[in-house]
């Protein structure tokens, strides 16, 4: 083998080895990404199921508060804990862009609205209203009761919408 042939053989061997390594890296990356997305979808689905269960429980708690309000009973011992909403995989899905691949713009907007609504701020707001009603003077009782009734009905209706919405998203995740 001549010197020229030896150089060409080395060059071609190195070139094809490099191309094969790049191709193998790209293929491995896409396979890992696909598997990671599949696992992430599984966890996101599980998180949605958990959140739907939480929404049902919160709706039940608010219904109990509404019944107590209708009976003018100030002994309300329920604490709505919106901060328990599981949002880790929702947040991570937003960061990774997976949410944008799975859902349309309206669904992304409503999912963000759900996460924003079920926050510590809303939790404190509704629970503060209950405490204010419990501690209000008799002269303001009717006014406080009507306000709390409106707030609780609003919360119940919003949570029902969010529950139906999450159930729809759950069906979309394959």
C-alpha positions in Angstrom: 0.0 0.0 0.0 1.4 3.4 -1.0 1.7 6.4 1.2 -1.1 8.1 -0.6 -3.4 5.1 -0.2 -2.5 4.9 3.5 -3.5 8.5 4.1 -6.8 8.1 2.2 -7.6 5.0 4.1 -6.8 6.6 7.4 -8.8 9.7 6.4 -11.8 7.7 5.2 -11.7 5.5 8.3 -11.6 8.5 10.6 -14.2 10.4 8.7 -16.7 7.5 8.7 -15.9 6.7 12.4 -16.7 10.3 13.3 -19.9 10.3 11.3 -21.0 7.1 12.9 -20.2 8.4 16.4 -22.2 11.6 15.7 -25.1 9.6 14.3 -25.0 7.2 17.3 -25.0 10.2 19.7 -28.0 11.8 17.9 -29.9 8.5 17.9 -29.2 7.9 21.6 -30.2 11.4 22.5 -33.6 11.1 20.7 -34.3 7.7 22.2 -33.5 9.0 25.7 -35.6 12.1 25.1 -38.5 9.9 23.9 -38.3 7.6 26.9 -38.0 10.6 29.3 -41.1 12.2 27.7 -43.0 9.0 28.1 -42.0 8.7 31.7 -42.8 12.4 32.2 -46.2 12.0 30.7 -46.9 9.1 33.0 -46.0 11.2 36.0 -47.9 14.2 34.7 -51.0 11.9 34.3 -50.6 10.6 37.8 -50.3 14.2 39.1 -53.5 15.2 37.3 -55.3 12.2 38.8 -54.1 13.3 42.3 -55.2 16.9 41.6 -58.6 15.8 40.4 -59.1 13.9 43.7 -58.0 17.0 45.7 -60.5 19.1 43.7 -63.3 16.7 44.6 -62.3 16.8 48.2 -62.2 20.6 48.2 -65.6 20.8 46.5 -67.0 18.5 49.2 -65.5 20.7 51.9 -66.9 23.9 50.4 -70.3 22.2 50.1 -70.2 21.4 53.8 -69.3 25.1 54.5 -72.3 26.2 52.3 -74.6 23.9 54.2 -73.4 25.4 57.5 -73.9 28.9 56.1 -77.4 28.1 55.0 -78.2 26.9 58.5 -76.5 30.1 59.9 -74.1 27.9 61.8 -70.9 29.6 62.7 -69.2 26.4 63.8 -67.2 25.9 60.6 -64.2 23.7 61.2 -63.0 23.2 57.6 -59.7 24.5 56.3 -59.3 24.5 52.5 -55.7 23.8 51.8 -55.1 24.8 48.1 -51.3 24.7 48.6 -51.6 20.9 48.6 -52.1 21.0 44.8 -49.4 18.9 43.2 -47.7 21.0 40.6 -44.1 19.7 40.4 -44.6 17.9 37.1 -46.9 20.6 35.7 -44.1 23.2 36.4 -41.4 21.0 35.0 -43.5 20.3 31.9 -43.8 24.0 31.4 -40.0 24.4 31.7 -39.3 21.5 29.3 -42.0 22.6 26.8 -43.8 19.3 27.1 -47.1 21.1 28.0 -46.9 23.1 24.8 -46.5 19.9 22.8 -49.4 18.2 24.5 -52.0 20.9 24.7 -53.3 23.9 22.7 -53.0 27.5 23.8 -56.4 27.7 25.5 -55.6 24.5 27.5 -52.2 25.9 28.5 -53.8 29.1 29.6 -56.5 27.3 31.7 -53.9 25.0 33.2 -51.9 28.0 34.2 -55.1 29.6 35.6 -55.7 26.5 37.7 -52.2 26.5 39.2 -52.5 30.2 39.9 -55.9 29.9 41.5 -55.1 27.0 43.7 -52.3 28.8 45.5 -51.5 29.9 49.0 -53.0 33.3 48.4 -56.4 32.0 47.5 -56.2 29.5 50.4 -55.5 32.3 52.8 -58.3 34.5 51.3 -61.1 31.9 51.6 -60.0 30.7 55.1 -59.7 34.3 56.3 -63.3 34.9 55.1 -64.5 32.0 57.2 -62.7 33.2 60.3 -64.1 36.7 59.8 -67.6 35.3 59.6 -67.0 33.2 62.7 -65.8 36.3 64.6 -68.1 39.0 63.3 -70.4 40.9 65.6 -74.1 39.9 65.5 -75.0 43.2 63.7 -72.8 42.3 60.7 -73.6 38.6 60.7 -76.1 38.7 57.7 -73.7 40.8 55.6 -70.7 38.6 56.4 -72.8 35.4 55.8 -73.9 36.7 52.3 -70.4 37.6 51.4 -68.9 34.3 52.5 -71.8 32.5 50.7 -70.9 34.3 47.4 -67.2 33.6 47.9 -67.8 29.9 48.6 -70.2 29.5 45.7 -67.6 31.1 43.4 -64.9 28.8 44.8 -67.1 25.7 44.3 -68.0 26.7 40.7 -64.3 27.4 39.9 -63.2 24.1 41.4 -65.9 22.3 39.4 -64.7 23.9 36.2 -61.1 23.0 37.0 -62.0 19.4 37.8 -63.8 19.0 34.5 -60.9 20.7 32.7 -58.3 18.4 34.3 -60.4 15.3 33.5 -60.4 16.5 29.8 -56.6 17.0 29.8 -56.1 13.6 31.4 -57.9 12.0 28.5 -55.6 13.8 26.0 -52.4 12.4 27.5 -51.6 9.2 25.8 
